[in-house]
């Protein structure tokens, strides 16, 4: 799940640099992306560890429960290793 806010430059960078190939990536097939506005509404049944405050925030969910998160986005070469660590965890 990706929490974003309208006008977030880092969200736009992620969408430009990672977004086009994410669904076809190994991680994207295991953890499909659902984009949610930071200010809601949130999907029903979410059990988040805490409310996201940084955009973008990527939250790995299983059965509505948070397993881990990546807060922020800086560069393409850091995103997939961080996500793979969450997926392995």
Phi, psi and omega per residue, in radians:
X1 nan 2.311 3.111
X2 -1.957 2.063 3.048
X3 -1.617 2.181 -3.096
X4 -2.315 2.955 3.067
X5 -2.347 2.442 3.124
X6 -0.964 2.337 3.121
X7 1.493 -0.009 3.139
X8 -1.213 1.997 -3.115
X9 -1.138 -0.606 3.135
X10 -1.257 -0.590 3.053
X11 -1.122 -0.786 3.120
X12 -1.108 -0.686 3.098
X13 -1.095 -0.766 3.118
X14 -1.064 -0.801 -3.131
X15 -1.084 -0.589 3.137
X16 -1.365 -0.738 -3.007
X17 -1.572 -0.629 -3.065
X18 -1.931 -0.704 -3.015
X19 -0.851 -0.811 -3.065
X20 -1.030 -0.568 -3.109
X21 -1.852 0.008 -3.018
X22 -1.063 -0.852 -3.068
X23 -1.048 -0.534 -3.127
X24 -1.538 -0.167 -3.137
X25 -1.295 2.825 3.099
X26 -1.031 -0.762 3.132
X27 -1.139 -0.689 -3.136
X28 -1.150 -0.529 3.094
X29 -1.297 -0.560 3.135
X30 -1.425 -0.665 -3.067
X31 -2.216 1.370 3.140
X32 -1.029 2.570 -3.053
X33 -1.574 2.295 2.970
X34 -2.087 2.162 -3.117
X35 -1.684 2.275 -3.087
X36 -2.251 2.394 3.055
X37 -1.201 2.347 -3.113
X38 -0.944 -0.594 -3.091
X39 -1.562 0.093 3.080
X40 1.559 3.125 0.033
X41 -1.300 2.619 3.090
X42 -1.605 2.655 3.050
X43 -1.055 2.595 3.105
X44 -1.121 2.574 2.998
X45 1.466 0.220 3.130
X46 -1.385 2.414 3.024
X47 -2.087 1.543 -3.133
X48 -1.543 2.553 3.073
X49 -1.117 -0.652 3.075
X50 -2.827 2.809 -3.141
X51 -1.195 2.351 3.086
X52 -1.121 2.447 3.104
X53 -2.172 -0.287 -3.122
X54 -1.874 2.428 3.057
X55 -2.002 2.409 -0.175
X56 -1.365 2.708 2.952
X57 -2.117 2.248 3.122
X58 -1.860 2.134 -3.101
X59 -2.050 2.150 3.081
X60 -1.476 2.157 -3.060
X61 -2.098 2.590 2.959
X62 -2.451 2.128 -3.125
X63 0.927 0.685 3.094
X64 1.403 -0.004 -3.121
X65 -1.841 2.395 3.101
X66 -1.271 2.265 3.071
X67 -1.784 -0.443 -3.117
X68 3.031 3.010 -3.113
X69 -2.635 2.741 2.986
X70 -2.065 2.106 -3.130
X71 -1.796 2.092 3.132
X72 1.536 3.026 3.117
X73 -2.581 2.249 -3.124
X74 -2.073 -0.812 -3.084
X75 -2.690 2.652 -3.095
X76 -1.035 -0.660 -3.067
X77 -1.290 -0.134 3.100
X78 -1.749 -0.390 -3.028
X79 -1.176 -0.960 -3.069
X80 -1.106 -0.728 3.066
X81 -1.033 -0.696 3.124
X82 -1.152 -0.724 3.130
X83 -1.167 -0.721 3.128
X84 -1.103 -0.612 3.060
X85 -1.096 -0.756 3.094
X86 -1.089 -0.780 -3.111
X87 -1.132 -0.564 -3.141
X88 -1.368 -0.361 -2.975
X89 -1.268 nan nan
